[in-house]
Amino acid sequence: MSVTDDIKNRLDIVDVISSHTALQKSGSSYKSTCPFHDEKTPSFFVFPERQSWRCFGACATGGDVYSFVMKSRNIGFGEALRLLSEQTGIPLPSKDDNSDYQLVKDLNNSANAFFLEYLMSIRGARTREYLKKRNINQDTLEKFELGLSPSSGESLKTHLINMGYSTEQLASAGLVRNIENGSVRDIFINRLTIPIRNMNGELAGFGARTLSDSMPKYINSPKTIVFDKSRILYGLYLAKQTAVSDGLVVVEGYMDTITAHQNGFTNVVASMGTSLTTAQVSQITKLTDTVTMALDADSAGQQATLRSLESSWNVLQNNPRTGTGASPNLNLQISILPEGQDPDDVIRESPERWLNFTNNSIDAFDYILDAFARQVDVKTPYGKASLVHKLSGFITNIEEPMQQDHYVQILARFLSVNEDTIRASLNRNIRTSIPQRPKIKSDYQDTVSDSAFSKTDSDPIEEYCLASLLQDTTLISVCSNISPDYFFRPEHKEIITQIRNQIDTGHSAVDVNSLNHSLPEDLCNRVQSLLAKKLPSADRKTRILALKNSIVRLEDRYLKGLKTEESNSVYEDG
Ligand code: ZN
């Protein structure tokens, strides 16, 4: 049982509410005038049996002991939890008690020291030679802490076990993996190891380049409590300072970043092969409002690149700029590398040439427009319409009206059509891109529709649950059991239905953009307000716990609803 439940079980809702509002016994429940709205006749009820409360009057809201404390004190769930924990004496898991987190960090640091030492040992001679051939100098070697993992597949494991760690602990840090016969082997075998530090410089995991013919060429740590590739930009902690003055350049690989820094381009970071995520963008926008993405010529213009770019673009457009002095518009630029070369090659060949590329980048929209225009015949009406269709996702996702207008104008000029025609066409695209809405199952509302629920303006638990999922999209991983049935508010039900679809189709994070695509406009607004909802600040572990608890409570409520229904129908039949 969770702490939230423990606390709830320890409390009697009647005690809690009566210390705030004088209650009068009324049958099996208690009533009073509503503490949340002005009234003369009591319409506020407390049900001891269900440990819940409800206002059947103007505010038409209700919930459990947590929601009462939240509403009566105007505080968030986390604060209510803390308050009631003090009141009951049931301690919350301490935020300092992040021993799992610390363990993984310690293991990473030990592994890093091991790899560094191994590279400098006699066995690292060949790799040191290789690095010299690649013109990686001693300063860079130290700055980026390049190391070497032994080829035995057992060395790191043995080393760490000798230090007193268990194989389970090594697995939780993503340093070993199970192989078929039940034995455990190092993940990094005969590879150049590249420690990946987060924005604050904390070691999170490793990238590693093969030194033999083994594939893939690059691998990285699996996801751990500390390492999540989608939340880190490689090299950002070293690029922070330059990024503030020079903007940020995003390349794909570790070696590209390392070579760039060695040659004085210290504003270069690596995306590690993914499109920009909300977590990455919120780190970028604290530093700069100019991002240049270096695309290699082979992938430029390809569908996969454009899709990834659309995703990055939308994340950029939908992220509130928080940096000091950051402009409201984040400027996304594209520079395309020469055929067959990656940044590493270009820089090593001629740093001036690299500078030339990044200085002559083009606006991302111009690039996208050009790439899509090549796919259709813009001279025909059908071609024009399909170009607008292809670009609708890019344009309608821009929140800033002036900026959106700007792109509508560019598109109108490009196609030699009226701006209003473009707007009309965009609006049509939004409507037609909405799939048939699933009919909202209203079992609960039909049978209990006279209750206040269908009129409720807010539902703190549902809101908390959705807001935390939307604000930290990777929390989807703890929601495998979530069901739209648990949500009573029709608009929340609709949103969670879409998220459920994403879970079912294997998404590892909520895709807010495609959510916005598939929801009608009023619900997109709801998504926006949930994204903006202020949640109690807490570390990831606490947030996961709180989210899990909120789901349990929603499920609980749903099951109780079913039970009520059942007993109602028995009663009617009788
Ligand atoms: Zn009320």
Residues whose N, C-alpha, C, O or C-beta is under 5 A from the ligand:
A	BS01	ZN	C34 F36 H37 C55 G57 A58 C59 A60
